[in-house]
Amino acid sequence: MLSGIYNMQNRVLEKQKLVQRQAHVPVYYRLPRSKLYVNSYLVLFSAGMACTTLGVYQLIRGKPSE
């Protein structure tokens, strides 16, 4: 039942070579799909900060939210 977990192939050396080969790229962009993860995080973080800033502005101004 659990043989799929403990009989997995060790891919540490492959990933280590992949990361160390791209020395000119920042660490958080070296793995595959990392640009997708970082950019989606930045979009969600920016949207959250914009909504929070708008809410704080409306609270300070005294305008009720709709």
PDBQT receptor file of N, H, CA, C and O in Angstrom, charges set to zero:
ATOM      1  N   MET A   1       0.808  -1.190   0.000  1.00  0.00    +0.000 N 
ATOM      2  CA  MET A   1       0.000   0.000   0.000  1.00  0.00    +0.000 C 
ATOM      3  C   MET A   1       0.862   1.269   0.000  1.00  0.00    +0.000 C 
ATOM      4  O   MET A   1       0.577   2.218  -0.730  1.00  0.00    +0.000 OA
ATOM      5  N   LEU A   2       1.887   1.276   0.800  1.00  0.00    +0.000 N 
ATOM      6  H   LEU A   2       2.119   0.505   1.393  1.00  0.00    +0.000 HD
ATOM      7  CA  LEU A   2       2.764   2.447   0.885  1.00  0.00    +0.000 C 
ATOM      8  C   LEU A   2       4.045   2.287   0.074  1.00  0.00    +0.000 C 
ATOM      9  O   LEU A   2       4.956   3.107   0.195  1.00  0.00    +0.000 OA
ATOM     10  N   SER A   3       4.127   1.262  -0.736  1.00  0.00    +0.000 N 
ATOM     11  H   SER A   3       3.387   0.597  -0.835  1.00  0.00    +0.000 HD
ATOM     12  CA  SER A   3       5.364   1.016  -1.489  1.00  0.00    +0.000 C 
ATOM     13  C   SER A   3       5.651   2.136  -2.480  1.00  0.00    +0.000 C 
ATOM     14  O   SER A   3       6.806   2.344  -2.851  1.00  0.00    +0.000 OA
ATOM     15  N   GLY A   4       4.620   2.865  -2.917  1.00  0.00    +0.000 N 
ATOM     16  H   GLY A   4       3.681   2.697  -2.616  1.00  0.00    +0.000 HD
ATOM     17  CA  GLY A   4       4.833   3.991  -3.825  1.00  0.00    +0.000 C 
ATOM     18  C   GLY A   4       5.587   5.122  -3.171  1.00  0.00    +0.000 C 
ATOM     19  O   GLY A   4       6.188   5.944  -3.863  1.00  0.00    +0.000 OA
ATOM     20  N   ILE A   5       5.570   5.184  -1.851  1.00  0.00    +0.000 N 
ATOM     21  H   ILE A   5       5.082   4.517  -1.288  1.00  0.00    +0.000 HD
ATOM     22  CA  ILE A   5       6.265   6.257  -1.137  1.00  0.00    +0.000 C 
ATOM     23  C   ILE A   5       7.723   5.896  -0.878  1.00  0.00    +0.000 C 
ATOM     24  O   ILE A   5       8.615   6.697  -1.159  1.00  0.00    +0.000 OA
ATOM     25  N   TYR A   6       7.975   4.712  -0.351  1.00  0.00    +0.000 N 
ATOM     26  H   TYR A   6       7.251   4.062  -0.123  1.00  0.00    +0.000 HD
ATOM     27  CA  TYR A   6       9.353   4.392   0.029  1.00  0.00    +0.000 C 
ATOM     28  C   TYR A   6      10.141   3.709  -1.067  1.00  0.00    +0.000 C 
ATOM     29  O   TYR A   6      11.331   3.457  -0.875  1.00  0.00    +0.000 OA
ATOM     30  N   ASN A   7       9.553   3.397  -2.197  1.00  0.00    +0.000 N 
ATOM     31  H   ASN A   7       8.586   3.601  -2.353  1.00  0.00    +0.000 HD
ATOM     32  CA  ASN A   7      10.289   2.842  -3.328  1.00  0.00    +0.000 C 
ATOM     33  C   ASN A   7      10.492   3.873  -4.432  1.00  0.00    +0.000 C 
ATOM     34  O   ASN A   7      10.752   3.506  -5.578  1.00  0.00    +0.000 OA
ATOM     35  N   MET A   8      10.379   5.142  -4.106  1.00  0.00    +0.000 N 
ATOM     36  H   MET A   8      10.168   5.441  -3.175  1.00  0.00    +0.000 HD
ATOM     37  CA  MET A   8      10.546   6.190  -5.111  1.00  0.00    +0.000 C 
ATOM     38  C   MET A   8      12.022   6.351  -5.472  1.00  0.00    +0.000 C 
ATOM     39  O   MET A   8      12.913   6.094  -4.662  1.00  0.00    +0.000 OA
ATOM     40  N   GLN A   9      12.251   6.783  -6.710  1.00  0.00    +0.000 N 
ATOM     41  H   GLN A   9      11.527   6.992  -7.368  1.00  0.00    +0.000 HD
ATOM     42  CA  GLN A   9      13.616   6.995  -7.166  1.00  0.00    +0.000 C 
ATOM     43  C   GLN A   9      14.176   8.266  -6.533  1.00  0.00    +0.000 C 
ATOM     44  O   GLN A   9      13.466   9.263  -6.404  1.00  0.00    +0.000 OA
ATOM     45  N   ASN A  10      15.438   8.232  -6.142  1.00  0.00    +0.000 N 
ATOM     46  H   ASN A  10      16.015   7.422  -6.247  1.00  0.00    +0.000 HD
ATOM     47  CA  ASN A  10      16.087   9.383  -5.522  1.00  0.00    +0.000 C 
ATOM     48  C   ASN A  10      16.504  10.364  -6.610  1.00  0.00    +0.000 C 
ATOM     49  O   ASN A  10      17.325  10.024  -7.463  1.00  0.00    +0.000 OA
ATOM     50  N   ARG A  11      15.959  11.563  -6.594  1.00  0.00    +0.000 N 
ATOM     51  H   ARG A  11      15.293  11.839  -5.901  1.00  0.00    +0.000 HD
ATOM     52  CA  ARG A  11      16.248  12.566  -7.619  1.00  0.00    +0.000 C 
ATOM     53  C   ARG A  11      16.970  13.792  -7.044  1.00  0.00    +0.000 C 
ATOM     54  O   ARG A  11      16.931  14.870  -7.637  1.00  0.00    +0.000 OA
ATOM     55  N   VAL A  12      17.614  13.630  -5.914  1.00  0.00    +0.000 N 
ATOM     56  H   VAL A  12      17.646  12.754  -5.432  1.00  0.00    +0.000 HD
ATOM     57  CA  VAL A  12      18.286  14.751  -5.271  1.00  0.00    +0.000 C 
ATOM     58  C   VAL A  12      19.438  15.263  -6.125  1.00  0.00    +0.000 C 
ATOM     59  O   VAL A  12      19.594  16.474  -6.284  1.00  0.00    +0.000 OA
ATOM     60  N   LEU A  13      20.243  14.369  -6.672  1.00  0.00    +0.000 N 
ATOM     61  H   LEU A  13      20.116  13.386  -6.543  1.00  0.00    +0.000 HD
ATOM     62  CA  LEU A  13      21.393  14.793  -7.475  1.00  0.00    +0.000 C 
ATOM     63  C   LEU A  13      20.949  15.517  -8.746  1.00  0.00    +0.000 C 
ATOM     64  O   LEU A  13      21.594  16.481  -9.159  1.00  0.00    +0.000 OA
ATOM     65  N   GLU A  14      19.861  15.068  -9.371  1.00  0.00    +0.000 N 
ATOM     66  H   GLU A  14      19.338  14.284  -9.036  1.00  0.00    +0.000 HD
ATOM     67  CA  GLU A  14      19.359  15.744 -10.571  1.00  0.00    +0.000 C 
ATOM     68  C   GLU A  14      18.929  17.168 -10.247  1.00  0.00    +0.000 C 
ATOM     69  O   GLU A  14      19.260  18.110 -10.968  1.00  0.00    +0.000 OA
ATOM     70  N   LYS A  15      18.192  17.311  -9.162  1.00  0.00    +0.000 N 
ATOM     71  H   LYS A  15      17.923  16.546  -8.576  1.00  0.00    +0.000 HD
ATOM     72  CA  LYS A  15      17.716  18.648  -8.787  1.00  0.00    +0.000 C 
ATOM     73  C   LYS A  15      18.862  19.537  -8.336  1.00  0.00    +0.000 C 
ATOM     74  O   LYS A  15      18.850  20.738  -8.607  1.00  0.00    +0.000 OA
ATOM     75  N   GLN A  16      19.850  18.975  -7.655  1.00  0.00    +0.000 N 
ATOM     76  H   GLN A  16      19.860  18.000  -7.434  1.00  0.00    +0.000 HD
ATOM     77  CA  GLN A  16      21.007  19.754  -7.232  1.00  0.00    +0.000 C 
ATOM     78  C   GLN A  16      21.787  20.260  -8.439  1.00  0.00    +0.000 C 
ATOM     79  O   GLN A  16      22.210  21.416  -8.454  1.00  0.00    +0.000 OA
ATOM     80  N   LYS A  17      21.984  19.432  -9.432  1.00  0.00    +0.000 N 
ATOM     81  H   LYS A  17      21.641  18.493  -9.419  1.00  0.00    +0.000 HD
ATOM     82  CA  LYS A  17      22.677  19.859 -10.649  1.00  0.00    +0.000 C 
ATOM     83  C   LYS A  17      21.882  20.924 -11.381  1.00  0.00    +0.000 C 
ATOM     84  O   LYS A  17      22.461  21.867 -11.920  1.00  0.00    +0.000 OA
ATOM     85  N   LEU A  18      20.560  20.789 -11.407  1.00  0.00    +0.000 N 
ATOM     86  H   LEU A  18      20.089  20.023 -10.968  1.00  0.00    +0.000 HD
ATOM     87  CA  LEU A  18      19.701  21.773 -12.060  1.00  0.00    +0.000 C 
ATOM     88  C   LEU A  18      19.815  23.135 -11.389  1.00  0.00    +0.000 C 
ATOM     89  O   LEU A  18      19.900  24.158 -12.067  1.00  0.00    +0.000 OA
ATOM     90  N   VAL A  19      19.818  23.151 -10.073  1.00  0.00    +0.000 N 
ATOM     91  H   VAL A  19      19.749  22.320  -9.522  1.00  0.00    +0.000 HD
ATOM     92  CA  VAL A  19      19.886  24.423  -9.337  1.00  0.00    +0.000 C 
ATOM     93  C   VAL A  19      21.275  25.041  -9.441  1.00  0.00    +0.000 C 
ATOM     94  O   VAL A  19      21.394  26.254  -9.616  1.00  0.00    +0.000 OA
ATOM     95  N   GLN A  20      22.316  24.239  -9.337  1.00  0.00    +0.000 N 
ATOM     96  H   GLN A  20      22.219  23.254  -9.195  1.00  0.00    +0.000 HD
ATOM     97  CA  GLN A  20      23.671  24.789  -9.335  1.00  0.00    +0.000 C 
ATOM     98  C   GLN A  20      24.149  25.183 -10.725  1.00  0.00    +0.000 C 
ATOM     99  O   GLN A  20      25.080  25.979 -10.848  1.00  0.00    +0.000 OA
ATOM    100  N   ARG A  21      23.537  24.648 -11.772  1.00  0.00    +0.000 N 
ATOM    101  H   ARG A  21      22.781  24.001 -11.673  1.00  0.00    +0.000 HD
ATOM    102  CA  ARG A  21      23.945  24.982 -13.137  1.00  0.00    +0.000 C 
ATOM    103  C   ARG A  21      23.587  26.421 -13.490  1.00  0.00    +0.000 C 
ATOM    104  O   ARG A  21      24.309  27.055 -14.260  1.00  0.00    +0.000 OA
ATOM    105  N   GLN A  22      22.507  26.948 -12.956  1.00  0.00    +0.000 N 
ATOM    106  H   GLN A  22      21.921  26.433 -12.330  1.00  0.00    +0.000 HD
ATOM    107  CA  GLN A  22      22.027  28.285 -13.290  1.00  0.00    +0.000 C 
ATOM    108  C   GLN A  22      22.487  29.278 -12.221  1.00  0.00    +0.000 C 
ATOM    109  O   GLN A  22      21.676  29.751 -11.425  1.00  0.00    +0.000 OA
ATOM    110  N   ALA A  23      23.754  29.587 -12.199  1.00  0.00    +0.000 N 
ATOM    111  H   ALA A  23      24.413  29.203 -12.845  1.00  0.00    +0.000 HD
ATOM    112  CA  ALA A  23      24.319  30.425 -11.138  1.00  0.00    +0.000 C 
ATOM    113  C   ALA A  23      23.947  31.891 -11.285  1.00  0.00    +0.000 C 
ATOM    114  O   ALA A  23      23.971  32.617 -10.291  1.00  0.00    +0.000 OA
ATOM    115  N   HIS A  24      23.602  32.361 -12.484  1.00  0.00    +0.000 N 
ATOM    116  H   HIS A  24      23.583  31.771 -13.292  1.00  0.00    +0.000 HD
ATOM    117  CA  HIS A  24      23.311  33.771 -12.693  1.00  0.00    +0.000 C 
ATOM    118  C   HIS A  24      21.855  34.126 -12.370  1.00  0.00    +0.000 C 
ATOM    119  O   HIS A  24      21.506  35.306 -12.333  1.00  0.00    +0.000 OA
ATOM    120  N   VAL A  25      21.011  33.132 -12.138  1.00  0.00    +0.000 N 
ATOM    121  H   VAL A  25      21.295  32.174 -12.169  1.00  0.00    +0.000 HD
ATOM    122  CA  VAL A  25      19.590  33.344 -11.859  1.00  0.00    +0.000 C 
ATOM    123  C   VAL A  25      19.378  33.312 -10.346  1.00  0.00    +0.000 C 
ATOM    124  O   VAL A  25      20.014  32.502  -9.672  1.00  0.00    +0.000 OA
ATOM    125  N   PRO A  26      18.505  34.164  -9.781  1.00  0.00    +0.000 N 
ATOM    126  CA  PRO A  26      18.232  34.085  -8.337  1.00  0.00    +0.000 C 
ATOM    127  C   PRO A  26      17.717  32.699  -7.934  1.00  0.00    +0.000 C 
ATOM    128  O   PRO A  26      17.113  31.993  -8.741  1.00  0.00    +0.000 OA
ATOM    129  N   VAL A  27      17.960  32.328  -6.695  1.00  0.00    +0.000 N 
ATOM    130  H   VAL A  27      18.450  32.902  -6.039  1.00  0.00    +0.000 HD
ATOM    131  CA  VAL A  27      17.628  30.985  -6.215  1.00  0.00    +0.000 C 
ATOM    132  C   VAL A  27      16.144  30.684  -6.377  1.00  0.00    +0.000 C 
ATOM    133  O   VAL A  27      15.782  29.562  -6.731  1.00  0.00    +0.000 OA
ATOM    134  N   TYR A  28      15.275  31.670  -6.122  1.00  0.00    +0.000 N 
ATOM    135  H   TYR A  28      15.569  32.581  -5.835  1.00  0.00    +0.000 HD
ATOM    136  CA  TYR A  28      13.840  31.411  -6.177  1.00  0.00    +0.000 C 
ATOM    137  C   TYR A  28      13.315  31.294  -7.596  1.00  0.00    +0.000 C 
ATOM    138  O   TYR A  28      12.127  31.021  -7.767  1.00  0.00    +0.000 OA
ATOM    139  N   TYR A  29      14.135  31.484  -8.628  1.00  0.00    +0.000 N 
ATOM    140  H   TYR A  29      15.100  31.706  -8.489  1.00  0.00    +0.000 HD
ATOM    141  CA  TYR A  29      13.727  31.294 -10.015  1.00  0.00    +0.000 C 
ATOM    142  C   TYR A  29      14.404  30.094 -10.677  1.00  0.00    +0.000 C 
ATOM    143  O   TYR A  29      14.226  29.898 -11.879  1.00  0.00    +0.000 OA
ATOM    144  N   ARG A  30      15.150  29.306  -9.966  1.00  0.00    +0.000 N 
ATOM    145  H   ARG A  30      15.295  29.466  -8.989  1.00  0.00    +0.000 HD
ATOM    146  CA  ARG A  30      15.959  28.253 -10.594  1.00  0.00    +0.000 C 
ATOM    147  C   ARG A  30      15.189  26.983 -10.910  1.00  0.00    +0.000 C 
ATOM    148  O   ARG A  30      15.518  26.312 -11.888  1.00  0.00    +0.000 OA
ATOM    149  N   LEU A  31      14.199  26.628 -10.143  1.00  0.00    +0.000 N 
ATOM    150  H   LEU A  31      13.931  27.173  -9.348  1.00  0.00    +0.000 HD
ATOM    151  CA  LEU A  31      13.485  25.383 -10.389  1.00  0.00    +0.000 C 
ATOM    152  C   LEU A  31      12.366  25.586 -11.404  1.00  0.00    +0.000 C 
ATOM    153  O   LEU A  31      11.905  26.712 -11.591  1.00  0.00    +0.000 OA
ATOM    154  N   PRO A  32      11.922  24.522 -12.060  1.00  0.00    +0.000 N 
ATOM    155  CA  PRO A  32      10.823  24.651 -13.027  1.00  0.00    +0.000 C 
ATOM    156  C   PRO A  32       9.547  25.128 -12.342  1.00  0.00    +0.000 C 
ATOM    157  O   PRO A  32       9.291  24.769 -11.193  1.00  0.00    +0.000 OA
ATOM    158  N   ARG A  33       8.763  25.914 -13.021  1.00  0.00    +0.000 N 
ATOM    159  H   ARG A  33       8.971  26.206 -13.955  1.00  0.00    +0.000 HD
ATOM    160  CA  ARG A  33       7.492  26.474 -12.556  1.00  0.00    +0.000 C 
ATOM    161  C   ARG A  33       7.653  27.457 -11.399  1.00  0.00    +0.000 C 
ATOM    162  O   ARG A  33       6.649  27.890 -10.833  1.00  0.00    +0.000 OA
ATOM    163  N   SER A  34       8.874  27.822 -11.030  1.00  0.00    +0.000 N 
ATOM    164  H   SER A  34       9.690  27.470 -11.489  1.00  0.00    +0.000 HD
ATOM    165  CA  SER A  34       9.048  28.739  -9.907  1.00  0.00    +0.000 C 
ATOM    166  C   SER A  34       8.603  30.152 -10.270  1.00  0.00    +0.000 C 
ATOM    167  O   SER A  34       8.132  30.885  -9.400  1.00  0.00    +0.000 OA
ATOM    168  N   LYS A  35       8.741  30.549 -11.534  1.00  0.00    +0.000 N 
ATOM    169  H   LYS A  35       9.123  29.954 -12.241  1.00  0.00    +0.000 HD
ATOM    170  CA  LYS A  35       8.250  31.870 -11.939  1.00  0.00    +0.000 C 
ATOM    171  C   LYS A  35       6.738  31.946 -11.793  1.00  0.00    +0.000 C 
ATOM    172  O   LYS A  35       6.200  32.977 -11.389  1.00  0.00    +0.000 OA
ATOM    173  N   LEU A  36       6.055  30.862 -12.120  1.00  0.00    +0.000 N 
ATOM    174  H   LEU A  36       6.491  30.025 -12.449  1.00  0.00    +0.000 HD
ATOM    175  CA  LEU A  36       4.602  30.811 -11.954  1.00  0.00    +0.000 C 
ATOM    176  C   LEU A  36       4.225  30.978 -10.492  1.00  0.00    +0.000 C 
ATOM    177  O   LEU A  36       3.316  31.744 -10.172  1.00  0.00    +0.000 OA
ATOM    178  N   TYR A  37       4.914  30.272  -9.597  1.00  0.00    +0.000 N 
ATOM    179  H   TYR A  37       5.653  29.650  -9.857  1.00  0.00    +0.000 HD
ATOM    180  CA  TYR A  37       4.605  30.349  -8.177  1.00  0.00    +0.000 C 
ATOM    181  C   TYR A  37       4.896  31.735  -7.611  1.00  0.00    +0.000 C 
ATOM    182  O   TYR A  37       4.075  32.291  -6.882  1.00  0.00    +0.000 OA
ATOM    183  N   VAL A  38       6.041  32.289  -7.937  1.00  0.00    +0.000 N 
ATOM    184  H   VAL A  38       6.708  31.838  -8.530  1.00  0.00    +0.000 HD
ATOM    185  CA  VAL A  38       6.426  33.596  -7.405  1.00  0.00    +0.000 C 
ATOM    186  C   VAL A  38       5.501  34.683  -7.938  1.00  0.00    +0.000 C 
ATOM    187  O   VAL A  38       5.048  35.535  -7.173  1.00  0.00    +0.000 OA
ATOM    188  N   ASN A  39       5.215  34.666  -9.232  1.00  0.00    +0.000 N 
ATOM    189  H   ASN A  39       5.582  33.974  -9.853  1.00  0.00    +0.000 HD
ATOM    190  CA  ASN A  39       4.366  35.700  -9.810  1.00  0.00    +0.000 C 
ATOM    191  C   ASN A  39       2.929  35.607  -9.316  1.00  0.00    +0.000 C 
ATOM    192  O   ASN A  39       2.296  36.637  -9.081  1.00  0.00    +0.000 OA
ATOM    193  N   SER A  40       2.397  34.391  -9.151  1.00  0.00    +0.000 N 
ATOM    194  H   SER A  40       2.911  33.554  -9.341  1.00  0.00    +0.000 HD
ATOM    195  CA  SER A  40       1.032  34.273  -8.625  1.00  0.00    +0.000 C 
ATOM    196  C   SER A  40       0.984  34.740  -7.171  1.00  0.00    +0.000 C 
ATOM    197  O   SER A  40      -0.004  35.349  -6.758  1.00  0.00    +0.000 OA
ATOM    198  N   TYR A  41       2.016  34.471  -6.395  1.00  0.00    +0.000 N 
ATOM    199  H   TYR A  41       2.819  33.977  -6.730  1.00  0.00    +0.000 HD
ATOM    200  CA  TYR A  41       2.067  34.974  -5.022  1.00  0.00    +0.000 C 
ATOM    201  C   TYR A  41       2.093  36.500  -5.021  1.00  0.00    +0.000 C 
ATOM    202  O   TYR A  41       1.386  37.128  -4.233  1.00  0.00    +0.000 OA
ATOM    203  N   LEU A  42       2.894  37.099  -5.888  1.00  0.00    +0.000 N 
ATOM    204  H   LEU A  42       3.469  36.589  -6.528  1.00  0.00    +0.000 HD
ATOM    205  CA  LEU A  42       2.979  38.557  -5.937  1.00  0.00    +0.000 C 
ATOM    206  C   LEU A  42       1.652  39.191  -6.337  1.00  0.00    +0.000 C 
ATOM    207  O   LEU A  42       1.284  40.237  -5.802  1.00  0.00    +0.000 OA
ATOM    208  N   VAL A  43       0.935  38.578  -7.265  1.00  0.00    +0.000 N 
ATOM    209  H   VAL A  43       1.234  37.728  -7.700  1.00  0.00    +0.000 HD
ATOM    210  CA  VAL A  43      -0.369  39.112  -7.679  1.00  0.00    +0.000 C 
ATOM    211  C   VAL A  43      -1.363  39.044  -6.525  1.00  0.00    +0.000 C 
ATOM    212  O   VAL A  43      -2.061  40.019  -6.247  1.00  0.00    +0.000 OA
ATOM    213  N   LEU A  44      -1.426  37.900  -5.857  1.00  0.00    +0.000 N 
ATOM    214  H   LEU A  44      -0.859  37.109  -6.084  1.00  0.00    +0.000 HD
ATOM    215  CA  LEU A  44      -2.354  37.768  -4.731  1.00  0.00    +0.000 C 
ATOM    216  C   LEU A  44      -1.978  38.690  -3.576  1.00  0.00    +0.000 C 
ATOM    217  O   LEU A  44      -2.854  39.276  -2.939  1.00  0.00    +0.000 OA
ATOM    218  N   PHE A  45      -0.697  38.822  -3.307  1.00  0.00    +0.000 N 
ATOM    219  H   PHE A  45       0.015  38.347  -3.824  1.00  0.00    +0.000 HD
ATOM    220  CA  PHE A  45      -0.246  39.716  -2.240  1.00  0.00    +0.000 C 
ATOM    221  C   PHE A  45      -0.586  41.161  -2.572  1.00  0.00    +0.000 C 
ATOM    222  O   PHE A  45      -1.041  41.901  -1.700  1.00  0.00    +0.000 OA
ATOM    223  N   SER A  46      -0.373  41.576  -3.819  1.00  0.00    +0.000 N 
ATOM    224  H   SER A  46      -0.003  40.974  -4.527  1.00  0.00    +0.000 HD
ATOM    225  CA  SER A  46      -0.677  42.948  -4.221  1.00  0.00    +0.000 C 
ATOM    226  C   SER A  46      -2.171  43.231  -4.136  1.00  0.00    +0.000 C 
ATOM    227  O   SER A  46      -2.578  44.300  -3.681  1.00  0.00    +0.000 OA
ATOM    228  N   ALA A  47      -2.984  42.282  -4.568  1.00  0.00    +0.000 N 
ATOM    229  H   ALA A  47      -2.654  41.413  -4.937  1.00  0.00    +0.000 HD
ATOM    230  CA  ALA A  47      -4.442  42.470  -4.476  1.00  0.00    +0.000 C 
ATOM    231  C   ALA A  47      -4.875  42.573  -3.015  1.00  0.00    +0.000 C 
ATOM    232  O   ALA A  47      -5.710  43.413  -2.676  1.00  0.00    +0.000 OA
ATOM    233  N   GLY A  48      -4.327  41.745  -2.165  1.00  0.00    +0.000 N 
ATOM    234  H   GLY A  48      -3.649  41.064  -2.440  1.00  0.00    +0.000 HD
ATOM    235  CA  GLY A  48      -4.652  41.802  -0.740  1.00  0.00    +0.000 C 
ATOM    236  C   GLY A  48      -4.238  43.117  -0.101  1.00  0.00    +0.000 C 
ATOM    237  O   GLY A  48      -4.982  43.692   0.693  1.00  0.00    +0.000 OA
ATOM    238  N   MET A  49      -3.058  43.586  -0.448  1.00  0.00    +0.000 N 
ATOM    239  H   MET A  49      -2.454  43.119  -1.093  1.00  0.00    +0.000 HD
ATOM    240  CA  MET A  49      -2.591  44.860   0.109  1.00  0.00    +0.000 C 
ATOM    241  C   MET A  49      -3.419  46.030  -0.405  1.00  0.00    +0.000 C 
ATOM    242  O   MET A  49      -3.683  46.974   0.339  1.00  0.00    +0.000 OA
ATOM    243  N   ALA A  50      -3.832  45.980  -1.668  1.00  0.00    +0.000 N 
ATOM    244  H   ALA A  50      -3.617  45.213  -2.273  1.00  0.00    +0.000 HD
ATOM    245  CA  ALA A  50      -4.664  47.051  -2.224  1.00  0.00    +0.000 C 
ATOM    246  C   ALA A  50      -6.019  47.094  -1.523  1.00  0.00    +0.000 C 
ATOM    247  O   ALA A  50      -6.508  48.170  -1.179  1.00  0.00    +0.000 OA
ATOM    248  N   CYS A  51      -6.622  45.935  -1.312  1.00  0.00    +0.000 N 
ATOM    249  H   CYS A  51      -6.226  45.061  -1.592  1.00  0.00    +0.000 HD
ATOM    250  CA  CYS A  51      -7.915  45.891  -0.612  1.00  0.00    +0.000 C 
ATOM    251  C   CYS A  51      -7.775  46.344   0.834  1.00  0.00    +0.000 C 
ATOM    252  O   CYS A  51      -8.649  47.049   1.339  1.00  0.00    +0.000 OA
ATOM    253  N   THR A  52      -6.716  45.963   1.504  1.00  0.00    +0.000 N 
ATOM    254  H   THR A  52      -6.007  45.390   1.095  1.00  0.00    +0.000 HD
ATOM    255  CA  THR A  52      -6.489  46.385   2.883  1.00  0.00    +0.000 C 
ATOM    256  C   THR A  52      -6.284  47.892   2.959  1.00  0.00    +0.000 C 
ATOM    257  O   THR A  52      -6.836  48.554   3.838  1.00  0.00    +0.000 OA
ATOM    258  N   THR A  53      -5.498  48.431   2.045  1.00  0.00    +0.000 N 
ATOM    259  H   THR A  53      -5.050  47.893   1.331  1.00  0.00    +0.000 HD
ATOM    260  CA  THR A  53      -5.256  49.873   2.021  1.00  0.00    +0.000 C 
ATOM    261  C   THR A  53      -6.546  50.636   1.765  1.00  0.00    +0.000 C 
ATOM    262  O   THR A  53      -6.797  51.657   2.406  1.00  0.00    +0.000 OA
ATOM    263  N   LEU A  54      -7.361  50.159   0.843  1.00  0.00    +0.000 N 
ATOM    264  H   LEU A  54      -7.157  49.330   0.323  1.00  0.00    +0.000 HD
ATOM    265  CA  LEU A  54      -8.644  50.794   0.567  1.00  0.00    +0.000 C 
ATOM    266  C   LEU A  54      -9.558  50.742   1.786  1.00  0.00    +0.000 C 
ATOM    267  O   LEU A  54     -10.221  51.730   2.101  1.00  0.00    +0.000 OA
ATOM    268  N   GLY A  55      -9.601  49.618   2.467  1.00  0.00    +0.000 N 
ATOM    269  H   GLY A  55      -9.062  48.816   2.211  1.00  0.00    +0.000 HD
ATOM    270  CA  GLY A  55     -10.422  49.490   3.669  1.00  0.00    +0.000 C 
ATOM    271  C   GLY A  55      -9.972  50.421   4.785  1.00  0.00    +0.000 C 
ATOM    272  O   GLY A  55     -10.802  51.045   5.446  1.00  0.00    +0.000 OA
ATOM    273  N   VAL A  56      -8.672  50.519   4.998  1.00  0.00    +0.000 N 
ATOM    274  H   VAL A  56      -7.998  50.012   4.461  1.00  0.00    +0.000 HD
ATOM    275  CA  VAL A  56      -8.145  51.419   6.028  1.00  0.00    +0.000 C 
ATOM    276  C   VAL A  56      -8.438  52.864   5.657  1.00  0.00    +0.000 C 
ATOM    277  O   VAL A  56      -8.794  53.661   6.525  1.00  0.00    +0.000 OA
ATOM    278  N   TYR A  57      -8.297  53.212   4.401  1.00  0.00    +0.000 N 
ATOM    279  H   TYR A  57      -8.008  52.565   3.696  1.00  0.00    +0.000 HD
ATOM    280  CA  TYR A  57      -8.595  54.569   3.942  1.00  0.00    +0.000 C 
ATOM    281  C   TYR A  57     -10.063  54.907   4.195  1.00  0.00    +0.000 C 
ATOM    282  O   TYR A  57     -10.374  56.002   4.664  1.00  0.00    +0.000 OA
ATOM    283  N   GLN A  58     -10.962  53.976   3.887  1.00  0.00    +0.000 N 
ATOM    284  H   GLN A  58     -10.709  53.087   3.507  1.00  0.00    +0.000 HD
ATOM    285  CA  GLN A  58     -12.381  54.230   4.108  1.00  0.00    +0.000 C 
ATOM    286  C   GLN A  58     -12.707  54.333   5.598  1.00  0.00    +0.000 C 
ATOM    287  O   GLN A  58     -13.564  55.129   5.982  1.00  0.00    +0.000 OA
ATOM    288  N   LEU A  59     -12.048  53.555   6.430  1.00  0.00    +0.000 N 
ATOM    289  H   LEU A  59     -11.351  52.909   6.118  1.00  0.00    +0.000 HD
ATOM    290  CA  LEU A  59     -12.274  53.649   7.879  1.00  0.00    +0.000 C 
ATOM    291  C   LEU A  59     -11.801  54.995   8.417  1.00  0.00    +0.000 C 
ATOM    292  O   LEU A  59     -12.485  55.604   9.239  1.00  0.00    +0.000 OA
ATOM    293  N   ILE A  60     -10.652  55.462   7.971  1.00  0.00    +0.000 N 
ATOM    294  H   ILE A  60     -10.095  54.967   7.303  1.00  0.00    +0.000 HD
ATOM    295  CA  ILE A  60     -10.116  56.741   8.447  1.00  0.00    +0.000 C 
ATOM    296  C   ILE A  60     -11.004  57.884   7.973  1.00  0.00    +0.000 C 
ATOM    297  O   ILE A  60     -11.282  58.818   8.726  1.00  0.00    +0.000 OA
ATOM    298  N   ARG A  61     -11.440  57.807   6.742  1.00  0.00    +0.000 N 
ATOM    299  H   ARG A  61     -11.214  57.049   6.130  1.00  0.00    +0.000 HD
ATOM    300  CA  ARG A  61     -12.261  58.880   6.166  1.00  0.00    +0.000 C 
ATOM    301  C   ARG A  61     -13.674  58.892   6.749  1.00  0.00    +0.000 C 
ATOM    302  O   ARG A  61     -14.341  59.926   6.734  1.00  0.00    +0.000 OA
ATOM    303  N   GLY A  62     -14.130  57.756   7.258  1.00  0.00    +0.000 N 
ATOM    304  H   GLY A  62     -13.589  56.916   7.269  1.00  0.00    +0.000 HD
ATOM    305  CA  GLY A  62     -15.459  57.676   7.840  1.00  0.00    +0.000 C 
ATOM    306  C   GLY A  62     -16.519  57.313   6.827  1.00  0.00    +0.000 C 
ATOM    307  O   GLY A  62     -17.711  57.443   7.106  1.00  0.00    +0.000 OA
ATOM    308  N   LYS A  63     -16.116  56.867   5.674  1.00  0.00    +0.000 N 
ATOM    309  H   LYS A  63     -15.148  56.761   5.447  1.00  0.00    +0.000 HD
ATOM    310  CA  LYS A  63     -17.063  56.471   4.648  1.00  0.00    +0.000 C 
ATOM    311  C   LYS A  63     -17.487  55.026   4.886  1.00  0.00    +0.000 C 
ATOM    312  O   LYS A  63     -16.631  54.146   4.976  1.00  0.00    +0.000 OA
ATOM    313  N   PRO A  64     -18.782  54.765   4.989  1.00  0.00    +0.000 N 
ATOM    314  CA  PRO A  64     -19.200  53.369   5.224  1.00  0.00    +0.000 C 
ATOM    315  C   PRO A  64     -18.954  52.488   4.000  1.00  0.00    +0.000 C 
ATOM    316  O   PRO A  64     -19.104  52.934   2.862  1.00  0.00    +0.000 OA
ATOM    317  N   SER A  65     -18.582  51.256   4.240  1.00  0.00    +0.000 N 
ATOM    318  H   SER A  65     -18.460  50.893   5.164  1.00  0.00    +0.000 HD
ATOM    319  CA  SER A  65     -18.344  50.348   3.114  1.00  0.00    +0.000 C 
ATOM    320  C   SER A  65     -19.686  49.908   2.541  1.00  0.00    +0.000 C 
ATOM    321  O   SER A  65     -20.684  49.855   3.261  1.00  0.00    +0.000 OA
ATOM    322  N   GLU A  66     -19.712  49.601   1.286  1.00  0.00    +0.000 N 
ATOM    323  H   GLU A  66     -18.901  49.643   0.702  1.00  0.00    +0.000 HD
ATOM    324  CA  GLU A  66     -20.967  49.242   0.613  1.00  0.00    +0.000 C 
ATOM    325  C   GLU A  66     -21.156  47.784   0.497  1.00  0.00    +0.000 C 
ATOM    326  O   GLU A  66     -22.165  47.334  -0.045  1.00  0.00    +0.000 OA
TER     327      GLU A  66
